[in-house]
Amino acid sequence: GSQVLTSLPEAVRDNYNFDGWFTTASGGDKITTAYAFSSDMTVYAHWAYIPPTPRTYTITFDPNGGSVSPKSKTTGTDGKLASLPTPTREGYSFNGWFTAKDGGDQVTTSTVFGSDTTVYAHWKETPEPDPDPKPDPKPDTPKETPIMVSDNKPMNVSTEPKGDFRITYAHDIPFYGKGKVTPDYFGGITVSYNNTEYKVSAIKVNKKKHYMQITALEGNDKKLNKAVKKATKGKKKGLTFKTNPFYIRNTDKDLIVLKEKKNGDVKSVKIKINGKYYKAKKGKEWKYDKDTKTVTFLGDNLDGGYTKP
């Protein structure tokens, strides 16, 4: 005759829920204590997969003799940091973050972490200046005007997370004058979303408060454009940047228009910046030395100088 089981054992498997015992490995009838067996039989466990919960990790920054802020950051669910802080230490230059105080592997925004980790700043001692510098053997030899670090180009490119997007752009740009600021003035702006990179085709810039909103991506995906526009809207969500002075030198004569008085003094100065002429403010942004025939640029917007031929 038929027989039934008085109880059934529970099965356990990592990352799976147990769905019960069945008559076949796939499909079949479910076995319960009411199931009537008429012969010896093998029954099979059925399982339902449970995806692991994505994890983030805390990365602690040990300045290793210096100071740093913030002291820790949290990775994304991909195990990567969006950015790394730059520590400071008097008398030393920063050589990067590493996995050990001495030696170890260098840590970048491409490093994938699998647990909470402490990383360490590495330093290179900066030599002290010579206390008794030697005099210039040719003190009367005119020296060439030093060129600004940015050389009127965007710089300090890094990636910034905004909601579901990771946006890469230059955080420092040269002064833009009266011209329209476009993505090209930043050297190009890219947006990464779902492992796909998109090029930004249009932005809205607040020149006074130095932040911008992305208004369009190449590809004309209306839903994606709307989402990235919302993620970068307003002062709190907008992409911030700062401006460096636009540097002018003698080789930029094609960019400069000087208006002179009859006595040889310079009355006004215009510089072509970002495709449009910008009229510099006398006294605040430039001054003229009649003896050397040199215009010296001043202030936060302009730097360098130009000597009349």
C-alpha positions as protocol buffer text, in pm:
chain_id: "A"
residue {
  index: 1
  type: GLY
  ca { x: 0 y: 0 z: 0 }
}
residue {
  index: 2
  type: SER
  ca { x: 98 y: 369 z: -10 }
}
residue {
  index: 3
  type: GLN
  ca { x: 289 y: 541 z: 269 }
}
residue {
  index: 4
  type: VAL
  ca { x: 342 y: 907 z: 373 }
}
residue {
  index: 5
  type: LEU
  ca { x: 623 y: 1089 z: 553 }
}
residue {
  index: 6
  type: THR
  ca { x: 552 y: 1231 z: 896 }
}
residue {
  index: 7
  type: SER
  ca { x: 797 y: 1523 z: 833 }
}
residue {
  index: 8
  type: LEU
  ca { x: 1033 y: 1664 z: 572 }
}
residue {
  index: 9
  type: PRO
  ca { x: 1387 y: 1801 z: 634 }
}
residue {
  index: 10
  type: GLU
  ca { x: 1477 y: 2163 z: 554 }
}
residue {
  index: 11
  type: ALA
  ca { x: 1758 y: 2225 z: 301 }
}
residue {
  index: 12
  type: VAL
  ca { x: 2006 y: 2516 z: 319 }
}
residue {
  index: 13
  type: ARG
  ca { x: 2211 y: 2683 z: 40 }
}
residue {
  index: 14
  type: ASP
  ca { x: 2398 y: 3018 z: 37 }
}
residue {
  index: 15
  type: ASN
  ca { x: 2220 y: 3298 z: -157 }
}
residue {
  index: 16
  type: TYR
  ca { x: 1911 y: 3077 z: -222 }
}
residue {
  index: 17
  type: ASN
  ca { x: 1567 y: 3032 z: -69 }
}
residue {
  index: 18
  type: PHE
  ca { x: 1448 y: 2673 z: -28 }
}
residue {
  index: 19
  type: ASP
  ca { x: 1125 y: 2621 z: -228 }
}
residue {
  index: 20
  type: GLY
  ca { x: 1054 y: 2262 z: -117 }
}
residue {
  index: 21
  type: TRP
  ca { x: 1101 y: 1900 z: -227 }
}
residue {
  index: 22
  type: PHE
  ca { x: 986 y: 1787 z: -572 }
}
residue {
  index: 23
  type: THR
  ca { x: 960 y: 1461 z: -765 }
}
residue {
  index: 24
  type: THR
  ca { x: 1205 y: 1578 z: -1036 }
}
residue {
  index: 25
  type: ALA
  ca { x: 1513 y: 1806 z: -1048 }
}
residue {
  index: 26
  type: SER
  ca { x: 1321 y: 2054 z: -1265 }
}
residue {
  index: 27
  type: GLY
  ca { x: 943 y: 2082 z: -1247 }
}
residue {
  index: 28
  type: GLY
  ca { x: 757 y: 1782 z: -1109 }
}
residue {
  index: 29
  type: ASP
  ca { x: 513 y: 1758 z: -819 }
}
residue {
  index: 30
  type: LYS
  ca { x: 579 y: 1913 z: -479 }
}
residue {
  index: 31
  type: ILE
  ca { x: 631 y: 1667 z: -193 }
}
residue {
  index: 32
  type: THR
  ca { x: 442 y: 1730 z: 132 }
}
residue {
  index: 33
  type: THR
  ca { x: 358 y: 1510 z: 434 }
}
residue {
  index: 34
  type: ALA
  ca { x: 35 y: 1429 z: 252 }
}
residue {
  index: 35
  type: TYR
  ca { x: 212 y: 1286 z: -54 }
}
residue {
  index: 36
  type: ALA
  ca { x: 155 y: 907 z: -80 }
}
residue {
  index: 37
  type: PHE
  ca { x: 464 y: 705 z: -180 }
}
residue {
  index: 38
  type: SER
  ca { x: 408 y: 364 z: -343 }
}
residue {
  index: 39
  type: SER
  ca { x: 777 y: 278 z: -393 }
}
residue {
  index: 40
  type: ASP
  ca { x: 1133 y: 394 z: -314 }
}
residue {
  index: 41
  type: MET
  ca { x: 1193 y: 739 z: -464 }
}
residue {
  index: 42
  type: THR
  ca { x: 1455 y: 1014 z: -482 }
}
residue {
  index: 43
  type: VAL
  ca { x: 1315 y: 1365 z: -429 }
}
residue {
  index: 44
  type: TYR
  ca { x: 1488 y: 1689 z: -529 }
}
residue {
  index: 45
  type: ALA
  ca { x: 1533 y: 2029 z: -357 }
}
residue {
  index: 46
  type: HIS
  ca { x: 1417 y: 2333 z: -557 }
}
residue {
  index: 47
  type: TRP
  ca { x: 1576 y: 2674 z: -504 }
}
residue {
  index: 48
  type: ALA
  ca { x: 1505 y: 3044 z: -567 }
}
residue {
  index: 49
  type: TYR
  ca { x: 1816 y: 3260 z: -618 }
}
residue {
  index: 50
  type: ILE
  ca { x: 1856 y: 3569 z: -394 }
}
residue {
  index: 51
  type: PRO
  ca { x: 2087 y: 3833 z: -554 }
}
residue {
  index: 52
  type: PRO
  ca { x: 2350 y: 3959 z: -306 }
}
residue {
  index: 53
  type: THR
  ca { x: 2287 y: 4309 z: -169 }
}
residue {
  index: 54
  type: PRO
  ca { x: 2530 y: 4565 z: -327 }
}
residue {
  index: 55
  type: ARG
  ca { x: 2782 y: 4691 z: -72 }
}
residue {
  index: 56
  type: THR
  ca { x: 2974 y: 5010 z: -22 }
}
residue {
  index: 57
  type: TYR
  ca { x: 3296 y: 5047 z: 176 }
}
residue {
  index: 58
  type: THR
  ca { x: 3449 y: 5316 z: 396 }
}
residue {
  index: 59
  type: ILE
  ca { x: 3798 y: 5423 z: 288 }
}
residue {
  index: 60
  type: THR
  ca { x: 3997 y: 5602 z: 559 }
}
residue {
  index: 61
  type: PHE
  ca { x: 4278 y: 5840 z: 458 }
}
residue {
  index: 62
  type: ASP
  ca { x: 4590 y: 5833 z: 680 }
}
residue {
  index: 63
  type: PRO
  ca { x: 4786 y: 6154 z: 600 }
}
residue {
  index: 64
  type: ASN
  ca { x: 5103 y: 5989 z: 732 }
}
residue {
  index: 65
  type: GLY
  ca { x: 5245 y: 6301 z: 900 }
}
residue {
  index: 66
  type: GLY
  ca { x: 5037 y: 6557 z: 710 }
}
residue {
  index: 67
  type: SER
  ca { x: 4674 y: 6669 z: 728 }
}
residue {
  index: 68
  type: VAL
  ca { x: 4377 y: 6585 z: 509 }
}
residue {
  index: 69
  type: SER
  ca { x: 4006 y: 6662 z: 474 }
}
residue {
  index: 70
  type: PRO
  ca { x: 3783 y: 6469 z: 455 }
}
residue {
  index: 71
  type: LYS
  ca { x: 3939 y: 6189 z: 660 }
}
residue {
  index: 72
  type: SER
  ca { x: 3726 y: 5919 z: 496 }
}
residue {
  index: 73
  type: LYS
  ca { x: 3500 y: 5858 z: 195 }
}
residue {
  index: 74
  type: THR
  ca { x: 3249 y: 5592 z: 90 }
}
residue {
  index: 75
  type: THR
  ca { x: 3284 y: 5392 z: -232 }
}
residue {
  index: 76
  type: GLY
  ca { x: 3005 y: 5339 z: -482 }
}
residue {
  index: 77
  type: THR
  ca { x: 2849 y: 4994 z: -519 }
}
residue {
  index: 78
  type: ASP
  ca { x: 3118 y: 4927 z: -783 }
}
residue {
  index: 79
  type: GLY
  ca { x: 3380 y: 4949 z: -505 }
}
residue {
  index: 80
  type: LYS
  ca { x: 3541 y: 5262 z: -652 }
}
residue {
  index: 81
  type: LEU
  ca { x: 3591 y: 5614 z: -512 }
}
residue {
  index: 82
  type: ALA
  ca { x: 3460 y: 5904 z: -721 }
}
residue {
  index: 83
  type: SER
  ca { x: 3752 y: 6125 z: -613 }
}
residue {
  index: 84
  type: LEU
  ca { x: 4051 y: 6136 z: -377 }
}
residue {
  index: 85
  type: PRO
  ca { x: 4138 y: 6422 z: -139 }
}
residue {
  index: 86
  type: THR
  ca { x: 4474 y: 6600 z: -160 }
}
residue {
  index: 87
  type: PRO
  ca { x: 4659 y: 6617 z: 174 }
}
residue {
  index: 88
  type: THR
  ca { x: 4915 y: 6881 z: 274 }
}
residue {
  index: 89
  type: ARG
  ca { x: 5239 y: 6867 z: 472 }
}
residue {
  index: 90
  type: GLU
  ca { x: 5482 y: 7151 z: 526 }
}
residue {
  index: 91
  type: GLY
  ca { x: 5815 y: 7092 z: 354 }
}
residue {
  index: 92
  type: TYR
  ca { x: 5687 y: 6797 z: 148 }
}
residue {
  index: 93
  type: SER
  ca { x: 5516 y: 6736 z: -186 }
}
residue {
  index: 94
  type: PHE
  ca { x: 5235 y: 6479 z: -211 }
}
residue {
  index: 95
  type: ASN
  ca { x: 5321 y: 6162 z: -410 }
}
residue {
  index: 96
  type: GLY
  ca { x: 4982 y: 5988 z: -400 }
}
residue {
  index: 97
  type: TRP
  ca { x: 4776 y: 5745 z: -188 }
}
residue {
  index: 98
  type: PHE
  ca { x: 4906 y: 5390 z: -132 }
}
residue {
  index: 99
  type: THR
  ca { x: 4790 y: 5069 z: 36 }
}
residue {
  index: 100
  type: ALA
  ca { x: 5080 y: 5074 z: 288 }
}
residue {
  index: 101
  type: LYS
  ca { x: 5271 y: 5340 z: 483 }
}
residue {
  index: 102
  type: ASP
  ca { x: 5587 y: 5235 z: 301 }
}
residue {
  index: 103
  type: GLY
  ca { x: 5567 y: 5071 z: -40 }
}
residue {
  index: 104
  type: GLY
  ca { x: 5233 y: 4914 z: -135 }
}
residue {
  index: 105
  type: ASP
  ca { x: 5024 y: 4975 z: -444 }
}
residue {
  index: 106
  type: GLN
  ca { x: 4909 y: 5320 z: -554 }
}
residue {
  index: 107
  type: VAL
  ca { x: 4539 y: 5394 z: -512 }
}
residue {
  index: 108
  type: THR
  ca { x: 4344 y: 5581 z: -782 }
}
residue {
  index: 109
  type: THR
  ca { x: 3978 y: 5632 z: -872 }
}
residue {
  index: 110
  type: SER
  ca { x: 4010 y: 5310 z: -1077 }
}
residue {
  index: 111
  type: THR
  ca { x: 4101 y: 5101 z: -770 }
}
residue {
  index: 112
  type: VAL
  ca { x: 3824 y: 4853 z: -672 }
}
residue {
  index: 113
  type: PHE
  ca { x: 3789 y: 4797 z: -295 }
}
residue {
  index: 114
  type: GLY
  ca { x: 3637 y: 4482 z: -147 }
}
residue {
  index: 115
  type: SER
  ca { x: 3632 y: 4587 z: 219 }
}
residue {
  index: 116
  type: ASP
  ca { x: 3671 y: 4886 z: 453 }
}
residue {
  index: 117
  type: THR
  ca { x: 4032 y: 4999 z: 398 }
}
residue {
  index: 118
  type: THR
  ca { x: 4288 y: 5252 z: 524 }
}
residue {
  index: 119
  type: VAL
  ca { x: 4513 y: 5411 z: 262 }
}
residue {
  index: 120
  type: TYR
  ca { x: 4829 y: 5612 z: 329 }
}
residue {
  index: 121
  type: ALA
  ca { x: 4974 y: 5934 z: 190 }
}
residue {
  index: 122
  type: HIS
  ca { x: 5328 y: 5912 z: 50 }
}
residue {
  index: 123
  type: TRP
  ca { x: 5551 y: 6219 z: 56 }
}
residue {
  index: 124
  type: LYS
  ca { x: 5864 y: 6355 z: -105 }
}
residue {
  index: 125
  type: GLU
  ca { x: 6068 y: 6604 z: 92 }
}
residue {
  index: 126
  type: THR
  ca { x: 6096 y: 6945 z: -74 }
}
residue {
  index: 127
  type: PRO
  ca { x: 6456 y: 7075 z: -71 }
}
residue {
  index: 128
  type: GLU
  ca { x: 6501 y: 7403 z: 114 }
}
residue {
  index: 129
  type: PRO
  ca { x: 6609 y: 7703 z: -95 }
}
residue {
  index: 130
  type: ASP
  ca { x: 6975 y: 7807 z: -93 }
}
residue {
  index: 131
  type: PRO
  ca { x: 7012 y: 8058 z: 194 }
}
residue {
  index: 132
  type: ASP
  ca { x: 7282 y: 8244 z: -1 }
}
residue {
  index: 133
  type: PRO
  ca { x: 7172 y: 8247 z: -365 }
}
residue {
  index: 134
  type: LYS
  ca { x: 7437 y: 8338 z: -616 }
}
residue {
  index: 135
  type: PRO
  ca { x: 7391 y: 8676 z: -785 }
}
residue {
  index: 136
  type: ASP
  ca { x: 7269 y: 8685 z: -1143 }
}
residue {
  index: 137
  type: PRO
  ca { x: 7583 y: 8710 z: -1359 }
}
residue {
  index: 138
  type: LYS
  ca { x: 7387 y: 8924 z: -1608 }
}
residue {
  index: 139
  type: PRO
  ca { x: 7147 y: 9131 z: -1395 }
}
residue {
  index: 140
  type: ASP
  ca { x: 7066 y: 9365 z: -1686 }
}
residue {
  index: 141
  type: THR
  ca { x: 6956 y: 9086 z: -1920 }
}
residue {
  index: 142
  type: PRO
  ca { x: 6580 y: 9115 z: -1963 }
}
residue {
  index: 143
  type: LYS
  ca { x: 6394 y: 8802 z: -1858 }
}
residue {
  index: 144
  type: GLU
  ca { x: 6105 y: 8657 z: -2055 }
}
residue {
  index: 145
  type: THR
  ca { x: 5764 y: 8699 z: -1894 }
}
residue {
  index: 146
  type: PRO
  ca { x: 5667 y: 8372 z: -1721 }
}
residue {
  index: 147
  type: ILE
  ca { x: 5373 y: 8190 z: -1876 }
}
residue {
  index: 148
  type: MET
  ca { x: 5070 y: 8117 z: -1665 }
}
residue {
  index: 149
  type: VAL
  ca { x: 5035 y: 7752 z: -1555 }
}
residue {
  index: 150
  type: SER
  ca { x: 4712 y: 7694 z: -1747 }
}
residue {
  index: 151
  type: ASP
  ca { x: 4839 y: 7874 z: -2062 }
}
residue {
  index: 152
  type: ASN
  ca { x: 4476 y: 7978 z: -2122 }
}
residue {
  index: 153
  type: LYS
  ca { x: 4358 y: 7619 z: -2133 }
}
residue {
  index: 154
  type: PRO
  ca { x: 4114 y: 7425 z: -1912 }
}
residue {
  index: 155
  type: MET
  ca { x: 4280 y: 7226 z: -1637 }
}
residue {
  index: 156
  type: ASN
  ca { x: 4219 y: 7017 z: -1322 }
}
residue {
  index: 157
  type: VAL
  ca { x: 4003 y: 6754 z: -1497 }
}
residue {
  index: 158
  type: SER
  ca { x: 3823 y: 6520 z: -1256 }
}
residue {
  index: 159
  type: THR
  ca { x: 3504 y: 6319 z: -1224 }
}
residue {
  index: 160
  type: GLU
  ca { x: 3213 y: 6426 z: -1006 }
}
residue {
  index: 161
  type: PRO
  ca { x: 2910 y: 6209 z: -914 }
}
residue {
  index: 162
  type: LYS
  ca { x: 2565 y: 6364 z: -961 }
}
residue {
  index: 163
  type: GLY
  ca { x: 2286 y: 6121 z: -874 }
}
residue {
  index: 164
  type: ASP
  ca { x: 2308 y: 5827 z: -1117 }
}
residue {
  index: 165
  type: PHE
  ca { x: 2560 y: 6015 z: -1335 }
}
residue {
  index: 166
  type: ARG
  ca { x: 2940 y: 6054 z: -1321 }
}
residue {
  index: 167
  type: ILE
  ca { x: 3046 y: 6376 z: -1493 }
}
residue {
  index: 168
  type: THR
  ca { x: 3402 y: 6444 z: -1607 }
}
residue {
  index: 169
  type: TYR
  ca { x: 3509 y: 6800 z: -1679 }
}
residue {
  index: 170
  type: ALA
  ca { x: 3780 y: 7063 z: -1616 }
}
residue {
  index: 171
  type: HIS
  ca { x: 3716 y: 7239 z: -1285 }
}
residue {
  index: 172
  type: ASP
  ca { x: 3945 y: 7535 z: -1374 }
}
residue {
  index: 173
  type: ILE
  ca { x: 3900 y: 7738 z: -1693 }
}
residue {
  index: 174
  type: PRO
  ca { x: 4055 y: 8066 z: -1817 }
}
residue {
  index: 175
  type: PHE
  ca { x: 3854 y: 8388 z: -1786 }
}
residue {
  index: 176
  type: TYR
  ca { x: 3595 y: 8389 z: -2067 }
}
residue {
  index: 177
  type: GLY
  ca { x: 3522 y: 8760 z: -2110 }
}
residue {
  index: 178
  type: LYS
  ca { x: 3199 y: 8836 z: -2299 }
}
residue {
  index: 179
  type: GLY
  ca { x: 3200 y: 8519 z: -2510 }
}
residue {
  index: 180
  type: LYS
  ca { x: 2953 y: 8233 z: -2470 }
}
residue {
  index: 181
  type: VAL
  ca { x: 3085 y: 7949 z: -2255 }
}
residue {
  index: 182
  type: THR
  ca { x: 3029 y: 7612 z: -2426 }
}
residue {
  index: 183
  type: PRO
  ca { x: 3139 y: 7256 z: -2341 }
}
residue {
  index: 184
  type: ASP
  ca { x: 3437 y: 7307 z: -2575 }
}
residue {
  index: 185
  type: TYR
  ca { x: 3563 y: 7590 z: -2349 }
}
residue {
  index: 186
  type: PHE
  ca { x: 3596 y: 7323 z: -2076 }
}
residue {
  index: 187
  type: GLY
  ca { x: 3789 y: 7103 z: -2320 }
}
residue {
  index: 188
  type: GLY
  ca { x: 3478 y: 6885 z: -2357 }
}
residue {
  index: 189
  type: ILE
  ca { x: 3245 y: 6742 z: -2090 }
}
residue {
  index: 190
  type: THR
  ca { x: 3141 y: 6376 z: -2067 }
}
residue {
  index: 191
  type: VAL
  ca { x: 2866 y: 6199 z: -1870 }
}
residue {
  index: 192
  type: SER
  ca { x: 2888 y: 5832 z: -1772 }
}
residue {
  index: 193
  type: TYR
  ca { x: 2560 y: 5644 z: -1715 }
}
residue {
  index: 194
  type: ASN
  ca { x: 2502 y: 5267 z: -1699 }
}
residue {
  index: 195
  type: ASN
  ca { x: 2859 y: 5202 z: -1824 }
}
residue {
  index: 196
  type: THR
  ca { x: 2800 y: 5422 z: -2130 }
}
residue {
  index: 197
  type: GLU
  ca { x: 2978 y: 5754 z: -2190 }
}
residue {
  index: 198
  type: TYR
  ca { x: 2793 y: 6047 z: -2348 }
}
residue {
  index: 199
  type: LYS
  ca { x: 2936 y: 6373 z: -2477 }
}
residue {
  index: 200
  type: VAL
  ca { x: 2771 y: 6693 z: -2351 }
}
residue {
  index: 201
  type: SER
  ca { x: 2645 y: 6914 z: -2635 }
}
residue {
  index: 202
  type: ALA
  ca { x: 2493 y: 7207 z: -2443 }
}
residue {
  index: 203
  type: ILE
  ca { x: 2527 y: 7375 z: -2103 }
}
residue {
  index: 204
  type: LYS
  ca { x: 2375 y: 7667 z: -1915 }
}
residue {
  index: 205
  type: VAL
  ca { x: 2640 y: 7869 z: -1727 }
}
residue {
  index: 206
  type: ASN
  ca { x: 2599 y: 8106 z: -1433 }
}
residue {
  index: 207
  type: LYS
  ca { x: 2906 y: 8326 z: -1492 }
}
residue {
  index: 208
  type: LYS
  ca { x: 2859 y: 8527 z: -1173 }
}
residue {
  index: 209
  type: LYS
  ca { x: 2833 y: 8234 z: -930 }
}
residue {
  index: 210
  type: HIS
  ca { x: 3052 y: 7992 z: -1128 }
}
residue {
  index: 211
  type: TYR
  ca { x: 2832 y: 7689 z: -1172 }
}
residue {
  index: 212
  type: MET
  ca { x: 2668 y: 7524 z: -1473 }
}
residue {
  index: 213
  type: GLN
  ca { x: 2382 y: 7295 z: -1570 }
}
residue {
  index: 214
  type: ILE
  ca { x: 2398 y: 7031 z: -1842 }
}
residue {
  index: 215
  type: THR
  ca { x: 2105 y: 7087 z: -2080 }
}
residue {
  index: 216
  type: ALA
  ca { x: 2171 y: 6835 z: -2359 }
}
residue {
  index: 217
  type: LEU
  ca { x: 2372 y: 6525 z: -2443 }
}
residue {
  index: 218
  type: GLU
  ca { x: 2465 y: 6408 z: -2791 }
}
residue {
  index: 219
  type: GLY
  ca { x: 2223 y: 6146 z: -2920 }
}
residue {
  index: 220
  type: ASN
  ca { x: 1896 y: 6332 z: -2857 }
}
residue {
  index: 221
  type: ASP
  ca { x: 1769 y: 6089 z: -2588 }
}
residue {
  index: 222
  type: LYS
  ca { x: 1492 y: 6304 z: -2438 }
}
residue {
  index: 223
  type: LYS
  ca { x: 1447 y: 6094 z: -2124 }
}
residue {
  index: 224
  type: LEU
  ca { x: 1821 y: 6091 z: -2049 }
}
residue {
  index: 225
  type: ASN
  ca { x: 1854 y: 6464 z: -2127 }
}
residue {
  index: 226
  type: LYS
  ca { x: 1573 y: 6541 z: -1883 }
}
residue {
  index: 227
  type: ALA
  ca { x: 1732 y: 6330 z: -1608 }
}
residue {
  index: 228
  type: VAL
  ca { x: 2083 y: 6482 z: -1637 }
}
residue {
  index: 229
  type: LYS
  ca { x: 1933 y: 6831 z: -1663 }
}
residue {
  index: 230
  type: LYS
  ca { x: 1748 y: 6775 z: -1336 }
}
residue {
  index: 231
  type: ALA
  ca { x: 2056 y: 6624 z: -1167 }
}
residue {
  index: 232
  type: THR
  ca { x: 2264 y: 6939 z: -1239 }
}
residue {
  index: 233
  type: LYS
  ca { x: 1998 y: 7209 z: -1188 }
}
residue {
  index: 234
  type: GLY
  ca { x: 2052 y: 7506 z: -954 }
}
residue {
  index: 235
  type: LYS
  ca { x: 2336 y: 7617 z: -732 }
}
residue {
  index: 236
  type: LYS
  ca { x: 2324 y: 7314 z: -498 }
}
residue {
  index: 237
  type: LYS
  ca { x: 2325 y: 7051 z: -775 }
}
residue {
  index: 238
  type: GLY
  ca { x: 2511 y: 7249 z: -1042 }
}
residue {
  index: 239
  type: LEU
  ca { x: 2866 y: 7170 z: -1154 }
}
residue {
  index: 240
  type: THR
  ca { x: 3100 y: 7420 z: -995 }
}
residue {
  index: 241
  type: PHE
  ca { x: 3415 y: 7562 z: -1150 }
}
residue {
  index: 242
  type: LYS
  ca { x: 3659 y: 7847 z: -1101 }
}
residue {
  index: 243
  type: THR
  ca { x: 3828 y: 8084 z: -1344 }
}
residue {
  index: 244
  type: ASN
  ca { x: 4196 y: 8160 z: -1380 }
}
residue {
  index: 245
  type: PRO
  ca { x: 4319 y: 8493 z: -1521 }
}
residue {
  index: 246
  type: PHE
  ca { x: 4348 y: 8506 z: -1900 }
}
residue {
  index: 247
  type: TYR
  ca { x: 4720 y: 8544 z: -1970 }
}
residue {
  index: 248
  type: ILE
  ca { x: 4844 y: 8794 z: -2232 }
}
residue {
  index: 249
  type: ARG
  ca { x: 5198 y: 8818 z: -2370 }
}
residue {
  index: 250
  type: ASN
  ca { x: 5373 y: 8996 z: -2655 }
}
residue {
  index: 251
  type: THR
  ca { x: 5305 y: 8712 z: -2897 }
}
residue {
  index: 252
  type: ASP
  ca { x: 4931 y: 8779 z: -2855 }
}
residue {
  index: 253
  type: LYS
  ca { x: 4943 y: 9103 z: -3057 }
}
residue {
  index: 254
  type: ASP
  ca { x: 4664 y: 8978 z: -3287 }
}
residue {
  index: 255
  type: LEU
  ca { x: 4432 y: 8959 z: -2985 }
}
residue {
  index: 256
  type: ILE
  ca { x: 4499 y: 9311 z: -2852 }
}
residue {
  index: 257
  type: VAL
  ca { x: 4355 y: 9644 z: -2968 }
}
residue {
  index: 258
  type: LEU
  ca { x: 4507 y: 9957 z: -2809 }
}
residue {
  index: 259
  type: LYS
  ca { x: 4340 y: 10295 z: -2848 }
}
residue {
  index: 260
  type: GLU
  ca { x: 4595 y: 10575 z: -2800 }
}
residue {
  index: 261
  type: LYS
  ca { x: 4584 y: 10946 z: -2720 }
}
residue {
  index: 262
  type: LYS
  ca { x: 4777 y: 11205 z: -2924 }
}
residue {
  index: 263
  type: ASN
  ca { x: 5048 y: 11223 z: -2657 }
}
residue {
  index: 264
  type: GLY
  ca { x: 5117 y: 10849 z: -2687 }
}
residue {
  index: 265
  type: ASP
  ca { x: 4931 y: 10741 z: -2372 }
}
residue {
  index: 266
  type: VAL
  ca { x: 4700 y: 10441 z: -2399 }
}
residue {
  index: 267
  type: LYS
  ca { x: 4333 y: 10535 z: -2369 }
}
residue {
  index: 268
  type: SER
  ca { x: 4169 y: 10191 z: -2379 }
}
residue {
  index: 269
  type: VAL
  ca { x: 4259 y: 9823 z: -2414 }
}
residue {
  index: 270
  type: LYS
  ca { x: 4052 y: 9546 z: -2572 }
}
residue {
  index: 271
  type: ILE
  ca { x: 4148 y: 9178 z: -2574 }
}
residue {
  index: 272
  type: LYS
  ca { x: 3985 y: 8909 z: -2789 }
}
residue {
  index: 273
  type: ILE
  ca { x: 3883 y: 8636 z: -2545 }
}
residue {
  index: 274
  type: ASN
  ca { x: 3663 y: 8339 z: -2631 }
}
residue {
  index: 275
  type: GLY
  ca { x: 3575 y: 8484 z: -2973 }
}
residue {
  index: 276
  type: LYS
  ca { x: 3468 y: 8831 z: -2854 }
}
residue {
  index: 277
  type: TYR
  ca { x: 3650 y: 9152 z: -2763 }
}
residue {
  index: 278
  type: TYR
  ca { x: 3659 y: 9232 z: -2393 }
}
residue {
  index: 279
  type: LYS
  ca { x: 3722 y: 9593 z: -2285 }
}
residue {
  index: 280
  type: ALA
  ca { x: 3955 y: 9586 z: -1986 }
}
residue {
  index: 281
  type: LYS
  ca { x: 3891 y: 9829 z: -1700 }
}
residue {
  index: 282
  type: LYS
  ca { x: 4165 y: 10090 z: -1668 }
}
residue {
  index: 283
  type: GLY
  ca { x: 4330 y: 10095 z: -1327 }
}
residue {
  index: 284
  type: LYS
  ca { x: 4149 y: 9782 z: -1213 }
}
residue {
  index: 285
  type: GLU
  ca { x: 4256 y: 9545 z: -1491 }
}
residue {
  index: 286
  type: TRP
  ca { x: 4542 y: 9728 z: -1663 }
}
residue {
  index: 287
  type: LYS
  ca { x: 4795 y: 10008 z: -1627 }
}
residue {
  index: 288
  type: TYR
  ca { x: 5031 y: 10166 z: -1877 }
}
residue {
  index: 289
  type: ASP
  ca { x: 5394 y: 10267 z: -1833 }
}
residue {
  index: 290
  type: LYS
  ca { x: 5475 y: 10534 z: -2091 }
}
residue {
  index: 291
  type: ASP
  ca { x: 5853 y: 10503 z: -2044 }
}
residue {
  index: 292
  type: THR
  ca { x: 5862 y: 10129 z: -2123 }
}
residue {
  index: 293
  type: LYS
  ca { x: 5554 y: 10139 z: -2351 }
}
residue {
  index: 294
  type: THR
  ca { x: 5419 y: 9842 z: -2158 }
}
residue {
  index: 295
  type: VAL
  ca { x: 5061 y: 9755 z: -2064 }
}
residue {
  index: 296
  type: THR
  ca { x: 5055 y: 9547 z: -1745 }
}
residue {
  index: 297
  type: PHE
  ca { x: 4740 y: 9346 z: -1675 }
}
residue {
  index: 298
  type: LEU
  ca { x: 4601 y: 9323 z: -1322 }
}
residue {
  index: 299
  type: GLY
  ca { x: 4328 y: 9167 z: -1106 }
}
residue {
  index: 300
  type: ASP
  ca { x: 4142 y: 8837 z: -1106 }
}
residue {
  index: 301
  type: ASN
  ca { x: 4049 y: 8830 z: -1477 }
}
residue {
  index: 302
  type: LEU
  ca { x: 4370 y: 8923 z: -1660 }
}
residue {
  index: 303
  type: ASP
  ca { x: 4742 y: 8867 z: -1614 }
}
residue {
  index: 304
  type: GLY
  ca { x: 5068 y: 8918 z: -1803 }
}
residue {
  index: 305
  type: GLY
  ca { x: 5171 y: 9217 z: -2012 }
}
residue {
  index: 306
  type: TYR
  ca { x: 5214 y: 9362 z: -2361 }
}
residue {
  index: 307
  type: THR
  ca { x: 5480 y: 9600 z: -2486 }
}
residue {
  index: 308
  type: LYS
  ca { x: 5399 y: 9824 z: -2781 }
}
residue {
  index: 309
  type: PRO
  ca { x: 5631 y: 9764 z: -3080 }
}
